[in-house]
């Protein structure tokens, strides 16, 4: 049986697979890094979703969505705000 999955080796390949412009790779990378940082903080502190939501000043369903990787409806700005409220100093590097 042939493998039905397509593997992307990097974000540029992922954009090509999804039919997105290559320029979206940096946006995906920023969002990915924010989600990873938020999840790492919540897991390291062993917070419940409700505790994390209170600290981040968002609803519990937002934290649950982030923890499950369902971030399609969460803006990058909101992810930045959440990371900031959880104690991260968020910055953007332009190279």
ABEGO torsion letter per residue (X at the ends): XBBABBBBABAAAAAAAAGBBAAAAAAAAAAAAAAAAAAAAAAAAGBBAAAAAAAAGBBAAAAAAAAAGBAAABBAAAAAAAAAAAGBBBBBBBX
